[in-house]
Amino acid sequence: MEIKNSVDLKAAIQTLKDRQQQEKKELVENFHAFSESIKPINIIKSTFNKVKESPGFSGNVLKATMGLGVGLISKRFLLGKTPGLFKRIVGSAIEMGVAGLVSKNSDSIKSKGSRFFKNLFRSNHKGVVM
């Protein structure tokens, strides 16, 4: 903008004041957003959401949980209550071994299990409509 007289000067000053007000407003908004983002609860929420949204997270957690659950059940089934030190060591080894096998082969176990349950609950009456 070229300033030639006092009217142009006043217009330029007003434009700069408006720009200053707008930048001040944006700075205050950014400061409030930043101060909210550094609160501990918001940091925890943000981190949890990032981890939750990472690819493959839910599948890996499901596989690990399924493996640990089956490992624990197999330990209880094979050894029952394990009062002795040797039995506890053997039981823990069995539990971790089964958990590892199940978590590595969870996809095939899941597909075979779903096929089994579909066949188990399939209706034998083909003429009956529900």
MITIMAR-474922 format. One record per atom (N, C-alpha, C): atom name; residue number from 1; z, y, x. Coordinates in steps of 0.2 Angstrom, whole numbers. Example, Ala and Ser with C-alpha at 12.3 -4.5 7.8 and 13.67 -1.06 7.14 Angstrom:
2
atomo = N num = 1 c3 = 39 c2 = -28 c1 = 66;
atomo = CA num = 1 c3 = 39 c2 = -22 c1 = 62;
atomo = C num = 1 c3 = 39 c2 = -16 c1 = 66;
atomo = N num = 2 c3 = 35 c2 = -11 c1 = 64;
atomo = CA num = 2 c3 = 36 c2 = -5 c1 = 68;
atomo = C num = 2 c3 = 39 c2 = 0 c1 = 64;
This chain:
130
atomo = N num = 1 c3 = 0 c2 = -6 c1 = 4;
atomo = CA num = 1 c3 = 0 c2 = 0 c1 = 0;
atomo = C num = 1 c3 = 0 c2 = 6 c1 = 4;
atomo = N num = 2 c3 = -4 c2 = 10 c1 = 3;
atomo = CA num = 2 c3 = -5 c2 = 17 c1 = 7;
atomo = C num = 2 c3 = -1 c2 = 22 c1 = 4;
atomo = N num = 3 c3 = 3 c2 = 26 c1 = 7;
atomo = CA num = 3 c3 = 7 c2 = 31 c1 = 4;
atomo = C num = 3 c3 = 4 c2 = 38 c1 = 6;
atomo = N num = 4 c3 = 2 c2 = 42 c1 = 1;
atomo = CA num = 4 c3 = -1 c2 = 48 c1 = 2;
atomo = C num = 4 c3 = 3 c2 = 54 c1 = 0;
atomo = N num = 5 c3 = 7 c2 = 53 c1 = -5;
atomo = CA num = 5 c3 = 11 c2 = 58 c1 = -8;
atomo = C num = 5 c3 = 18 c2 = 56 c1 = -10;
atomo = N num = 6 c3 = 22 c2 = 60 c1 = -12;
atomo = CA num = 6 c3 = 29 c2 = 58 c1 = -14;
atomo = C num = 6 c3 = 29 c2 = 53 c1 = -20;
atomo = N num = 7 c3 = 24 c2 = 53 c1 = -24;
atomo = CA num = 7 c3 = 24 c2 = 49 c1 = -30;
atomo = C num = 7 c3 = 23 c2 = 41 c1 = -27;
atomo = N num = 8 c3 = 18 c2 = 41 c1 = -22;
atomo = CA num = 8 c3 = 17 c2 = 34 c1 = -19;
atomo = C num = 8 c3 = 23 c2 = 32 c1 = -15;
atomo = N num = 9 c3 = 27 c2 = 37 c1 = -12;
atomo = CA num = 9 c3 = 33 c2 = 35 c1 = -8;
atomo = C num = 9 c3 = 38 c2 = 32 c1 = -13;
atomo = N num = 10 c3 = 39 c2 = 36 c1 = -19;
atomo = CA num = 10 c3 = 44 c2 = 34 c1 = -24;
atomo = C num = 10 c3 = 43 c2 = 27 c1 = -26;
atomo = N num = 11 c3 = 36 c2 = 25 c1 = -28;
atomo = CA num = 11 c3 = 34 c2 = 19 c1 = -30;
atomo = C num = 11 c3 = 35 c2 = 13 c1 = -25;
atomo = N num = 12 c3 = 34 c2 = 15 c1 = -19;
atomo = CA num = 12 c3 = 35 c2 = 10 c1 = -14;
atomo = C num = 12 c3 = 42 c2 = 9 c1 = -13;
atomo = N num = 13 c3 = 46 c2 = 14 c1 = -13;
atomo = CA num = 13 c3 = 54 c2 = 13 c1 = -13;
atomo = C num = 13 c3 = 56 c2 = 8 c1 = -18;
atomo = N num = 14 c3 = 54 c2 = 10 c1 = -24;
atomo = CA num = 14 c3 = 56 c2 = 6 c1 = -30;
atomo = C num = 14 c3 = 54 c2 = -2 c1 = -30;
atomo = N num = 15 c3 = 48 c2 = -3 c1 = -27;
atomo = CA num = 15 c3 = 45 c2 = -9 c1 = -26;
atomo = C num = 15 c3 = 50 c2 = -13 c1 = -21;
atomo = N num = 16 c3 = 52 c2 = -10 c1 = -16;
atomo = CA num = 16 c3 = 56 c2 = -13 c1 = -11;
atomo = C num = 16 c3 = 63 c2 = -14 c1 = -13;
atomo = N num = 17 c3 = 65 c2 = -10 c1 = -18;
atomo = CA num = 17 c3 = 72 c2 = -11 c1 = -21;
atomo = C num = 17 c3 = 72 c2 = -17 c1 = -25;
atomo = N num = 18 c3 = 66 c2 = -17 c1 = -29;
atomo = CA num = 18 c3 = 65 c2 = -23 c1 = -34;
atomo = C num = 18 c3 = 65 c2 = -30 c1 = -30;
atomo = N num = 19 c3 = 61 c2 = -30 c1 = -24;
atomo = CA num = 19 c3 = 61 c2 = -35 c1 = -20;
atomo = C num = 19 c3 = 68 c2 = -37 c1 = -17;
atomo = N num = 20 c3 = 71 c2 = -32 c1 = -15;
atomo = CA num = 20 c3 = 78 c2 = -33 c1 = -12;
atomo = C num = 20 c3 = 83 c2 = -37 c1 = -17;
atomo = N num = 21 c3 = 83 c2 = -34 c1 = -24;
atomo = CA num = 21 c3 = 87 c2 = -37 c1 = -29;
atomo = C num = 21 c3 = 85 c2 = -44 c1 = -30;
atomo = N num = 22 c3 = 78 c2 = -46 c1 = -30;
atomo = CA num = 22 c3 = 76 c2 = -53 c1 = -32;
atomo = C num = 22 c3 = 78 c2 = -57 c1 = -26;
atomo = N num = 23 c3 = 78 c2 = -55 c1 = -20;
atomo = CA num = 23 c3 = 80 c2 = -59 c1 = -14;
atomo = C num = 23 c3 = 87 c2 = -60 c1 = -14;
atomo = N num = 24 c3 = 91 c2 = -55 c1 = -16;
atomo = CA num = 24 c3 = 98 c2 = -56 c1 = -16;
atomo = C num = 24 c3 = 100 c2 = -61 c1 = -22;
atomo = N num = 25 c3 = 97 c2 = -61 c1 = -27;
atomo = CA num = 25 c3 = 98 c2 = -65 c1 = -33;
atomo = C num = 25 c3 = 97 c2 = -72 c1 = -30;
atomo = N num = 26 c3 = 91 c2 = -74 c1 = -27;
atomo = CA num = 26 c3 = 89 c2 = -80 c1 = -25;
atomo = C num = 26 c3 = 94 c2 = -83 c1 = -19;
atomo = N num = 27 c3 = 97 c2 = -78 c1 = -15;
atomo = CA num = 27 c3 = 101 c2 = -80 c1 = -10;
atomo = C num = 27 c3 = 108 c2 = -82 c1 = -13;
atomo = N num = 28 c3 = 110 c2 = -78 c1 = -18;
atomo = CA num = 28 c3 = 116 c2 = -80 c1 = -22;
atomo = C num = 28 c3 = 116 c2 = -87 c1 = -25;
atomo = N num = 29 c3 = 110 c2 = -88 c1 = -28;
atomo = CA num = 29 c3 = 109 c2 = -95 c1 = -31;
atomo = C num = 29 c3 = 109 c2 = -100 c1 = -26;
atomo = N num = 30 c3 = 105 c2 = -99 c1 = -21;
atomo = CA num = 30 c3 = 105 c2 = -104 c1 = -15;
atomo = C num = 30 c3 = 112 c2 = -106 c1 = -13;
atomo = N num = 31 c3 = 116 c2 = -101 c1 = -12;
atomo = CA num = 31 c3 = 123 c2 = -101 c1 = -9;
atomo = C num = 31 c3 = 127 c2 = -106 c1 = -14;
atomo = N num = 32 c3 = 126 c2 = -104 c1 = -20;
atomo = CA num = 32 c3 = 130 c2 = -108 c1 = -25;
atomo = C num = 32 c3 = 128 c2 = -116 c1 = -25;
atomo = N num = 33 c3 = 122 c2 = -117 c1 = -25;
atomo = CA num = 33 c3 = 119 c2 = -124 c1 = -25;
atomo = C num = 33 c3 = 121 c2 = -127 c1 = -19;
atomo = N num = 34 c3 = 121 c2 = -124 c1 = -13;
atomo = CA num = 34 c3 = 124 c2 = -127 c1 = -7;
atomo = C num = 34 c3 = 131 c2 = -128 c1 = -7;
atomo = N num = 35 c3 = 135 c2 = -124 c1 = -10;
atomo = CA num = 35 c3 = 142 c2 = -125 c1 = -10;
atomo = C num = 35 c3 = 144 c2 = -131 c1 = -15;
atomo = N num = 36 c3 = 140 c2 = -132 c1 = -20;
atomo = CA num = 36 c3 = 141 c2 = -137 c1 = -24;
atomo = C num = 36 c3 = 139 c2 = -144 c1 = -21;
atomo = N num = 37 c3 = 134 c2 = -143 c1 = -17;
atomo = CA num = 37 c3 = 131 c2 = -150 c1 = -13;
atomo = C num = 37 c3 = 136 c2 = -152 c1 = -8;
atomo = N num = 38 c3 = 140 c2 = -148 c1 = -5;
atomo = CA num = 38 c3 = 145 c2 = -150 c1 = 0;
atomo = C num = 38 c3 = 151 c2 = -152 c1 = -2;
atomo = N num = 39 c3 = 152 c2 = -152 c1 = -9;
atomo = CA num = 39 c3 = 159 c2 = -155 c1 = -11;
atomo = C num = 39 c3 = 159 c2 = -162 c1 = -10;
atomo = N num = 40 c3 = 165 c2 = -165 c1 = -8;
atomo = CA num = 40 c3 = 165 c2 = -172 c1 = -6;
atomo = C num = 40 c3 = 162 c2 = -177 c1 = -12;
atomo = N num = 41 c3 = 164 c2 = -176 c1 = -18;
atomo = CA num = 41 c3 = 162 c2 = -180 c1 = -24;
atomo = C num = 41 c3 = 154 c2 = -180 c1 = -24;
atomo = N num = 42 c3 = 151 c2 = -174 c1 = -23;
atomo = CA num = 42 c3 = 144 c2 = -174 c1 = -24;
atomo = C num = 42 c3 = 140 c2 = -177 c1 = -18;
atomo = N num = 43 c3 = 143 c2 = -177 c1 = -12;
atomo = CA num = 43 c3 = 141 c2 = -180 c1 = -6;
atomo = C num = 43 c3 = 141 c2 = -188 c1 = -7;
atomo = N num = 44 c3 = 146 c2 = -190 c1 = -10;
atomo = CA num = 44 c3 = 147 c2 = -197 c1 = -12;
atomo = C num = 44 c3 = 141 c2 = -199 c1 = -17;
atomo = N num = 45 c3 = 141 c2 = -195 c1 = -22;
atomo = CA num = 45 c3 = 136 c2 = -197 c1 = -27;
atomo = C num = 45 c3 = 129 c2 = -197 c1 = -25;
atomo = N num = 46 c3 = 127 c2 = -192 c1 = -20;
atomo = CA num = 46 c3 = 121 c2 = -191 c1 = -17;
atomo = C num = 46 c3 = 119 c2 = -197 c1 = -13;
atomo = N num = 47 c3 = 124 c2 = -199 c1 = -9;
atomo = CA num = 47 c3 = 123 c2 = -205 c1 = -4;
atomo = C num = 47 c3 = 122 c2 = -211 c1 = -8;
atomo = N num = 48 c3 = 126 c2 = -212 c1 = -14;
atomo = CA num = 48 c3 = 125 c2 = -218 c1 = -18;
atomo = C num = 48 c3 = 119 c2 = -219 c1 = -21;
atomo = N num = 49 c3 = 116 c2 = -213 c1 = -24;
atomo = CA num = 49 c3 = 110 c2 = -213 c1 = -27;
atomo = C num = 49 c3 = 104 c2 = -214 c1 = -22;
atomo = N num = 50 c3 = 105 c2 = -212 c1 = -16;
atomo = CA num = 50 c3 = 100 c2 = -213 c1 = -11;
atomo = C num = 50 c3 = 99 c2 = -221 c1 = -9;
atomo = N num = 51 c3 = 105 c2 = -224 c1 = -8;
atomo = CA num = 51 c3 = 105 c2 = -231 c1 = -7;
atomo = C num = 51 c3 = 103 c2 = -235 c1 = -13;
atomo = N num = 52 c3 = 105 c2 = -233 c1 = -19;
atomo = CA num = 52 c3 = 103 c2 = -236 c1 = -25;
atomo = C num = 52 c3 = 95 c2 = -236 c1 = -26;
atomo = N num = 53 c3 = 92 c2 = -231 c1 = -24;
atomo = CA num = 53 c3 = 85 c2 = -230 c1 = -25;
atomo = C num = 53 c3 = 81 c2 = -233 c1 = -19;
atomo = N num = 54 c3 = 84 c2 = -235 c1 = -14;
atomo = CA num = 54 c3 = 80 c2 = -238 c1 = -8;
atomo = C num = 54 c3 = 77 c2 = -244 c1 = -11;
atomo = N num = 55 c3 = 71 c2 = -245 c1 = -8;
atomo = CA num = 55 c3 = 67 c2 = -251 c1 = -10;
atomo = C num = 55 c3 = 70 c2 = -258 c1 = -8;
atomo = N num = 56 c3 = 71 c2 = -262 c1 = -13;
atomo = CA num = 56 c3 = 73 c2 = -269 c1 = -12;
atomo = C num = 56 c3 = 81 c2 = -269 c1 = -12;
atomo = N num = 57 c3 = 84 c2 = -264 c1 = -14;
atomo = CA num = 57 c3 = 92 c2 = -264 c1 = -13;
atomo = C num = 57 c3 = 94 c2 = -268 c1 = -19;
atomo = N num = 58 c3 = 92 c2 = -268 c1 = -25;
atomo = CA num = 58 c3 = 95 c2 = -272 c1 = -30;
atomo = C num = 58 c3 = 94 c2 = -279 c1 = -30;
atomo = N num = 59 c3 = 88 c2 = -281 c1 = -27;
atomo = CA num = 59 c3 = 86 c2 = -288 c1 = -26;
atomo = C num = 59 c3 = 90 c2 = -291 c1 = -21;
atomo = N num = 60 c3 = 92 c2 = -287 c1 = -15;
atomo = CA num = 60 c3 = 96 c2 = -290 c1 = -10;
atomo = C num = 60 c3 = 103 c2 = -290 c1 = -12;
atomo = N num = 61 c3 = 105 c2 = -286 c1 = -16;
atomo = CA num = 61 c3 = 112 c2 = -286 c1 = -18;
atomo = C num = 61 c3 = 113 c2 = -292 c1 = -23;
atomo = N num = 62 c3 = 108 c2 = -293 c1 = -27;
atomo = CA num = 62 c3 = 108 c2 = -299 c1 = -32;
atomo = C num = 62 c3 = 108 c2 = -305 c1 = -28;
atomo = N num = 63 c3 = 104 c2 = -306 c1 = -23;
atomo = CA num = 63 c3 = 103 c2 = -312 c1 = -19;
atomo = C num = 63 c3 = 110 c2 = -313 c1 = -15;
atomo = N num = 64 c3 = 113 c2 = -308 c1 = -12;
atomo = CA num = 64 c3 = 119 c2 = -309 c1 = -9;
atomo = C num = 64 c3 = 125 c2 = -311 c1 = -13;
atomo = N num = 65 c3 = 125 c2 = -308 c1 = -19;
atomo = CA num = 65 c3 = 130 c2 = -309 c1 = -24;
atomo = C num = 65 c3 = 130 c2 = -316 c1 = -27;
atomo = N num = 66 c3 = 124 c2 = -318 c1 = -28;
atomo = CA num = 66 c3 = 122 c2 = -325 c1 = -31;
atomo = C num = 66 c3 = 124 c2 = -330 c1 = -25;
atomo = N num = 67 c3 = 122 c2 = -329 c1 = -19;
atomo = CA num = 67 c3 = 124 c2 = -333 c1 = -14;
atomo = C num = 67 c3 = 131 c2 = -334 c1 = -13;
atomo = N num = 68 c3 = 135 c2 = -329 c1 = -13;
atomo = CA num = 68 c3 = 142 c2 = -329 c1 = -12;
atomo = C num = 68 c3 = 146 c2 = -333 c1 = -17;
atomo = N num = 69 c3 = 143 c2 = -331 c1 = -23;
atomo = CA num = 69 c3 = 146 c2 = -335 c1 = -29;
atomo = C num = 69 c3 = 145 c2 = -342 c1 = -29;
atomo = N num = 70 c3 = 139 c2 = -344 c1 = -28;
atomo = CA num = 70 c3 = 138 c2 = -351 c1 = -27;
atomo = C num = 70 c3 = 142 c2 = -355 c1 = -22;
atomo = N num = 71 c3 = 142 c2 = -351 c1 = -16;
atomo = CA num = 71 c3 = 146 c2 = -354 c1 = -10;
atomo = C num = 71 c3 = 153 c2 = -354 c1 = -12;
atomo = N num = 72 c3 = 156 c2 = -350 c1 = -15;
atomo = CA num = 72 c3 = 163 c2 = -350 c1 = -17;
atomo = C num = 72 c3 = 164 c2 = -356 c1 = -22;
atomo = N num = 73 c3 = 160 c2 = -356 c1 = -27;
atomo = CA num = 73 c3 = 160 c2 = -362 c1 = -32;
atomo = C num = 73 c3 = 160 c2 = -369 c1 = -29;
atomo = N num = 74 c3 = 155 c2 = -369 c1 = -24;
atomo = CA num = 74 c3 = 154 c2 = -376 c1 = -21;
atomo = C num = 74 c3 = 160 c2 = -377 c1 = -16;
atomo = N num = 75 c3 = 163 c2 = -372 c1 = -13;
atomo = CA num = 75 c3 = 169 c2 = -374 c1 = -9;
atomo = C num = 75 c3 = 175 c2 = -376 c1 = -14;
atomo = N num = 76 c3 = 176 c2 = -373 c1 = -19;
atomo = CA num = 76 c3 = 181 c2 = -375 c1 = -24;
atomo = C num = 76 c3 = 180 c2 = -382 c1 = -27;
atomo = N num = 77 c3 = 173 c2 = -383 c1 = -28;
atomo = CA num = 77 c3 = 171 c2 = -390 c1 = -31;
atomo = C num = 77 c3 = 172 c2 = -395 c1 = -26;
atomo = N num = 78 c3 = 170 c2 = -394 c1 = -20;
atomo = CA num = 78 c3 = 171 c2 = -400 c1 = -15;
atomo = C num = 78 c3 = 178 c2 = -401 c1 = -12;
atomo = N num = 79 c3 = 182 c2 = -395 c1 = -11;
atomo = CA num = 79 c3 = 188 c2 = -396 c1 = -8;
atomo = C num = 79 c3 = 194 c2 = -394 c1 = -12;
atomo = N num = 80 c3 = 193 c2 = -391 c1 = -18;
atomo = CA num = 80 c3 = 199 c2 = -389 c1 = -22;
atomo = C num = 80 c3 = 203 c2 = -384 c1 = -19;
atomo = N num = 81 c3 = 209 c2 = -384 c1 = -20;
atomo = CA num = 81 c3 = 214 c2 = -380 c1 = -17;
atomo = C num = 81 c3 = 215 c2 = -382 c1 = -9;
atomo = N num = 82 c3 = 214 c2 = -378 c1 = -5;
atomo = CA num = 82 c3 = 214 c2 = -380 c1 = 2;
atomo = C num = 82 c3 = 220 c2 = -378 c1 = 6;
atomo = N num = 83 c3 = 226 c2 = -382 c1 = 6;
atomo = CA num = 83 c3 = 232 c2 = -379 c1 = 9;
atomo = C num = 83 c3 = 232 c2 = -380 c1 = 17;
atomo = N num = 84 c3 = 228 c2 = -385 c1 = 20;
atomo = CA num = 84 c3 = 228 c2 = -386 c1 = 27;
atomo = C num = 84 c3 = 224 c2 = -381 c1 = 30;
atomo = N num = 85 c3 = 225 c2 = -380 c1 = 37;
atomo = CA num = 85 c3 = 221 c2 = -375 c1 = 41;
atomo = C num = 85 c3 = 214 c2 = -378 c1 = 42;
atomo = N num = 86 c3 = 214 c2 = -385 c1 = 43;
atomo = CA num = 86 c3 = 207 c2 = -388 c1 = 44;
atomo = C num = 86 c3 = 203 c2 = -388 c1 = 38;
atomo = N num = 87 c3 = 206 c2 = -389 c1 = 32;
atomo = CA num = 87 c3 = 202 c2 = -389 c1 = 26;
atomo = C num = 87 c3 = 200 c2 = -382 c1 = 25;
atomo = N num = 88 c3 = 204 c2 = -377 c1 = 26;
atomo = CA num = 88 c3 = 202 c2 = -370 c1 = 25;
atomo = C num = 88 c3 = 196 c2 = -368 c1 = 29;
atomo = N num = 89 c3 = 196 c2 = -370 c1 = 36;
atomo = CA num = 89 c3 = 190 c2 = -369 c1 = 40;
atomo = C num = 89 c3 = 184 c2 = -372 c1 = 38;
atomo = N num = 90 c3 = 185 c2 = -379 c1 = 36;
atomo = CA num = 90 c3 = 179 c2 = -382 c1 = 34;
atomo = C num = 90 c3 = 176 c2 = -379 c1 = 27;
atomo = N num = 91 c3 = 181 c2 = -377 c1 = 23;
atomo = CA num = 91 c3 = 179 c2 = -374 c1 = 17;
atomo = C num = 91 c3 = 175 c2 = -368 c1 = 18;
atomo = N num = 92 c3 = 178 c2 = -364 c1 = 22;
atomo = CA num = 92 c3 = 174 c2 = -357 c1 = 24;
atomo = C num = 92 c3 = 167 c2 = -359 c1 = 26;
atomo = N num = 93 c3 = 167 c2 = -364 c1 = 31;
atomo = CA num = 93 c3 = 160 c2 = -365 c1 = 34;
atomo = C num = 93 c3 = 155 c2 = -368 c1 = 28;
atomo = N num = 94 c3 = 158 c2 = -372 c1 = 24;
atomo = CA num = 94 c3 = 154 c2 = -374 c1 = 18;
atomo = C num = 94 c3 = 152 c2 = -368 c1 = 14;
atomo = N num = 95 c3 = 156 c2 = -364 c1 = 12;
atomo = CA num = 95 c3 = 155 c2 = -358 c1 = 8;
atomo = C num = 95 c3 = 150 c2 = -354 c1 = 11;
atomo = N num = 96 c3 = 150 c2 = -352 c1 = 17;
atomo = CA num = 96 c3 = 145 c2 = -348 c1 = 21;
atomo = C num = 96 c3 = 139 c2 = -351 c1 = 21;
atomo = N num = 97 c3 = 139 c2 = -358 c1 = 23;
atomo = CA num = 97 c3 = 132 c2 = -361 c1 = 23;
atomo = C num = 97 c3 = 129 c2 = -361 c1 = 17;
atomo = N num = 98 c3 = 132 c2 = -363 c1 = 11;
atomo = CA num = 98 c3 = 129 c2 = -363 c1 = 5;
atomo = C num = 98 c3 = 127 c2 = -356 c1 = 3;
atomo = N num = 99 c3 = 131 c2 = -351 c1 = 4;
atomo = CA num = 99 c3 = 129 c2 = -344 c1 = 2;
atomo = C num = 99 c3 = 123 c2 = -342 c1 = 6;
atomo = N num = 100 c3 = 122 c2 = -344 c1 = 12;
atomo = CA num = 100 c3 = 116 c2 = -342 c1 = 16;
atomo = C num = 100 c3 = 110 c2 = -346 c1 = 13;
atomo = N num = 101 c3 = 111 c2 = -352 c1 = 12;
atomo = CA num = 101 c3 = 105 c2 = -356 c1 = 9;
atomo = C num = 101 c3 = 103 c2 = -353 c1 = 2;
atomo = N num = 102 c3 = 108 c2 = -352 c1 = -2;
atomo = CA num = 102 c3 = 106 c2 = -349 c1 = -9;
atomo = C num = 102 c3 = 103 c2 = -342 c1 = -8;
atomo = N num = 103 c3 = 105 c2 = -338 c1 = -4;
atomo = CA num = 103 c3 = 103 c2 = -331 c1 = -3;
atomo = C num = 103 c3 = 96 c2 = -331 c1 = 0;
atomo = N num = 104 c3 = 94 c2 = -336 c1 = 4;
atomo = CA num = 104 c3 = 87 c2 = -336 c1 = 7;
atomo = C num = 104 c3 = 82 c2 = -339 c1 = 2;
atomo = N num = 105 c3 = 85 c2 = -344 c1 = -2;
atomo = CA num = 105 c3 = 80 c2 = -347 c1 = -7;
atomo = C num = 105 c3 = 81 c2 = -345 c1 = -14;
atomo = N num = 106 c3 = 84 c2 = -339 c1 = -15;
atomo = CA num = 106 c3 = 86 c2 = -337 c1 = -22;
atomo = C num = 106 c3 = 80 c2 = -337 c1 = -26;
atomo = N num = 107 c3 = 74 c2 = -335 c1 = -24;
atomo = CA num = 107 c3 = 68 c2 = -334 c1 = -28;
atomo = C num = 107 c3 = 66 c2 = -341 c1 = -31;
atomo = N num = 108 c3 = 66 c2 = -346 c1 = -27;
atomo = CA num = 108 c3 = 64 c2 = -353 c1 = -29;
atomo = C num = 108 c3 = 69 c2 = -356 c1 = -34;
atomo = N num = 109 c3 = 75 c2 = -354 c1 = -32;
atomo = CA num = 109 c3 = 81 c2 = -357 c1 = -36;
atomo = C num = 109 c3 = 81 c2 = -353 c1 = -43;
atomo = N num = 110 c3 = 79 c2 = -347 c1 = -43;
atomo = CA num = 110 c3 = 79 c2 = -343 c1 = -50;
atomo = C num = 110 c3 = 73 c2 = -346 c1 = -54;
atomo = N num = 111 c3 = 67 c2 = -347 c1 = -51;
atomo = CA num = 111 c3 = 61 c2 = -349 c1 = -55;
atomo = C num = 111 c3 = 63 c2 = -356 c1 = -58;
atomo = N num = 112 c3 = 66 c2 = -361 c1 = -53;
atomo = CA num = 112 c3 = 67 c2 = -368 c1 = -56;
atomo = C num = 112 c3 = 73 c2 = -367 c1 = -61;
atomo = N num = 113 c3 = 78 c2 = -363 c1 = -60;
atomo = CA num = 113 c3 = 83 c2 = -363 c1 = -66;
atomo = C num = 113 c3 = 80 c2 = -360 c1 = -72;
atomo = N num = 114 c3 = 76 c2 = -355 c1 = -72;
atomo = CA num = 114 c3 = 73 c2 = -352 c1 = -78;
atomo = C num = 114 c3 = 68 c2 = -357 c1 = -81;
atomo = N num = 115 c3 = 65 c2 = -361 c1 = -77;
atomo = CA num = 115 c3 = 61 c2 = -367 c1 = -80;
atomo = C num = 115 c3 = 65 c2 = -372 c1 = -84;
atomo = N num = 116 c3 = 71 c2 = -374 c1 = -80;
atomo = CA num = 116 c3 = 75 c2 = -378 c1 = -83;
atomo = C num = 116 c3 = 78 c2 = -376 c1 = -90;
atomo = N num = 117 c3 = 80 c2 = -370 c1 = -90;
atomo = CA num = 117 c3 = 83 c2 = -367 c1 = -96;
atomo = C num = 117 c3 = 78 c2 = -366 c1 = -102;
atomo = N num = 118 c3 = 72 c2 = -365 c1 = -100;
atomo = CA num = 118 c3 = 67 c2 = -364 c1 = -105;
atomo = C num = 118 c3 = 65 c2 = -371 c1 = -108;
atomo = N num = 119 c3 = 65 c2 = -376 c1 = -104;
atomo = CA num = 119 c3 = 64 c2 = -383 c1 = -106;
atomo = C num = 119 c3 = 70 c2 = -385 c1 = -110;
atomo = N num = 120 c3 = 76 c2 = -383 c1 = -108;
atomo = CA num = 120 c3 = 82 c2 = -386 c1 = -112;
atomo = C num = 120 c3 = 83 c2 = -383 c1 = -119;
atomo = N num = 121 c3 = 81 c2 = -376 c1 = -119;
atomo = CA num = 121 c3 = 82 c2 = -373 c1 = -126;
atomo = C num = 121 c3 = 75 c2 = -372 c1 = -130;
atomo = N num = 122 c3 = 70 c2 = -376 c1 = -128;
atomo = CA num = 122 c3 = 64 c2 = -376 c1 = -131;
atomo = C num = 122 c3 = 65 c2 = -380 c1 = -138;
atomo = N num = 123 c3 = 62 c2 = -377 c1 = -143;
atomo = CA num = 123 c3 = 62 c2 = -380 c1 = -150;
atomo = C num = 123 c3 = 58 c2 = -387 c1 = -150;
atomo = N num = 124 c3 = 61 c2 = -392 c1 = -152;
atomo = CA num = 124 c3 = 57 c2 = -398 c1 = -153;
atomo = C num = 124 c3 = 53 c2 = -399 c1 = -160;
atomo = N num = 125 c3 = 55 c2 = -394 c1 = -164;
atomo = CA num = 125 c3 = 52 c2 = -394 c1 = -171;
atomo = C num = 125 c3 = 46 c2 = -389 c1 = -170;
atomo = N num = 126 c3 = 40 c2 = -391 c1 = -170;
atomo = CA num = 126 c3 = 34 c2 = -387 c1 = -169;
atomo = C num = 126 c3 = 32 c2 = -384 c1 = -176;
atomo = N num = 127 c3 = 34 c2 = -387 c1 = -182;
atomo = CA num = 127 c3 = 32 c2 = -384 c1 = -188;
atomo = C num = 127 c3 = 37 c2 = -379 c1 = -191;
atomo = N num = 128 c3 = 43 c2 = -379 c1 = -188;
atomo = CA num = 128 c3 = 48 c2 = -374 c1 = -191;
atomo = C num = 128 c3 = 47 c2 = -367 c1 = -188;
atomo = N num = 129 c3 = 46 c2 = -362 c1 = -192;
atomo = CA num = 129 c3 = 46 c2 = -355 c1 = -190;
atomo = C num = 129 c3 = 52 c2 = -352 c1 = -191;
atomo = N num = 130 c3 = 54 c2 = -348 c1 = -186;
atomo = CA num = 130 c3 = 61 c2 = -345 c1 = -186;
atomo = C num = 130 c3 = 60 c2 = -337 c1 = -187;
